[in-house]
Every structure is written in structure tokens, then in C-alpha cells.
């Protein structure tokens, strides 16, 4: 899905991003109060239900400037333009975090690109649902941070979005970016889980149920402290993170990984190198037999015993303890193998 289509799939108060000449939707426009579509009276800091005396605390110059900016935005919107320039200081981040802090070099390169080439792709924002006169980002957090650092306005498309529409737009735009890593996507999915159903999460991230299960399993089994210490780990994919989560099930693995992550030289390494260092430290040495890993249910009862060596992986399920789970695993194996083959 292209970025244009992301904009096009969302209801708009300012026209279609895919077609700048598209007319405004009359029902949406007529249904709003007769105030400015973006800043309105909220942007002026005035309550329309109160006497104008309530605005005495503001200087006339400030009110006039906000009024001029609102007029300019309205003028551009009425001309069919869907991209407006906003003050970054009036924009708040999404209520769901998707990115981990970038390495300093990566952020410097991104800011330099914006400085030299300008902001090529607008961000998507909505009027802030809790703070009148402000906006909230659906996607474009790095572009917003770069604009703040450069002291320049940010180019944005403004939409009235529900919480679900915001996270779907945010997740779909994430899928367009090659630099958002597996662990960042996994954390994004975990952050969505308390507020949204799995169907919404899968739609937002364009993933299958099995993908979501893998992501949630990884971020559940690897402590946040260790993930934060490793960082986004560009270039490290799903299989390596799953392997790390499996290795951490060993009795002393977490203590060893944490001690390594707290070392003096660890933080100075690139994020990919930090991940590889932790993985290497936890991997069994050649010829070393791994300790069995016992899977338990959420109630603590044993489900399966997993034993691994260089030559084989053995999963043992006690039918007396978990007969239904044993049957489920046997029935699912053909489907899992077919899914594995389809992804090659």
C-alpha cells in the first residue's frame, strides 16, 4: 500500500489526498460548528459559550496572529489543498509508541536529509481529542522531531480520526517503512493490545494471527530492560529474536544477558552488534547440551518439555497433563509446515 493510498483510505475533513481536486464532503462540513475547521475558536483559546470578556487575559496581538493563521489555513483548504504547514510545538505524539530511540548517527543523517531536501512526505495528524487547539500525530514522528530540531514548520495532512483509525493509519504507514524493525513492530503490537482487539491490531499491521502471536511471544519473554539496552537492532529479524527469547528460558540466561548489557563497553556498540553479542553469549558451545525448557500454561501447569541439541529438537507432551493440547499440536503441524513453506 502506497502512502497516497493510506491517506485515501481515511475519512477526510480536507479533501482526498490521492486526488487534490476532490471536493469536500458536504455532510462532514455541514455537520461541524461554524468555526474554523482546524484551529477554530479552540485555536484562539476562547470558549464560544462564554462572554468575550474571557479573552481579556490574551493580548490582542496574539489573538490577531492566531486568527490570521487560521484564516490562511482555511484559505488553503478551501482551495482544495490537502497539505498544510503547522507549528511543531502544537503537535503531540501518538498515544501509542511505535519507535525506539534511534542511534545518534541515524538521527543526524535523517535531519541532514530533511535540511537538504526538505520534507518530501507530509505527516498525518488529527485534532487532539483531549487538548483543544492542538494536534496528535498518527504517523511521521521522526519528521516531526526533525522539524523541531531544524526550527521549521512541518507539512501535515489533518484528518478527524477515531482511535482505531489512527492506529490503523500508524500501523499501515509503519509497514511502508523498511527501517522499522521486528522488535519495534512487536512492541507496537504489544502496546496496542490493552486497547484494541486482535482483529484491529492485525488490520493495523497487515499481519496474520501467527505473526502477531510470534511478536507478542517475543516481547513477553524478553524483558523490556534488555530490549531497551539492545535497541532497535536494524537487520535483526524475527527468527533471531525468537531464538533469543528461547535461549532466555535457560535458568541463568537472563542474569548473564543482563550483566553483559550493563557492561561498560556494551552501550558504545551499534545496536545490531549488541544483539549479536547477547545471542552469542547465550548460545550453547559446540557439543554442549541445552537444558530442557518446560512450557507451562498461564495457570502454571506443565504443557510440554522441549529439548534441543545441534542435531534435533524434541517436544514431549504428557497426555496425562495436557491431552487436549497434545491433540491440538498434532492437528496444527500440517498447517504450520504449509505456512512455513509458503514463506520461503
PyMOL commands that set and color helices and strands:
alter all, ss='L'
color gray80, all
select helices_A, chain A and resi 3-8+26-30+40-43+52-55+60-78+88-90+104-117+141-150+163-176+182-193+198-205+209-221+224-230+238-247+253-261+271-282+323-342
alter helices_A, ss='H'
color red, helices_A
select strands_A, chain A and resi 84-86+91-92+123-127+135-139+154-158+293-296+302-308+313-316
alter strands_A, ss='S'
color yellow, strands_A
deselect
rebuild
show_as cartoon
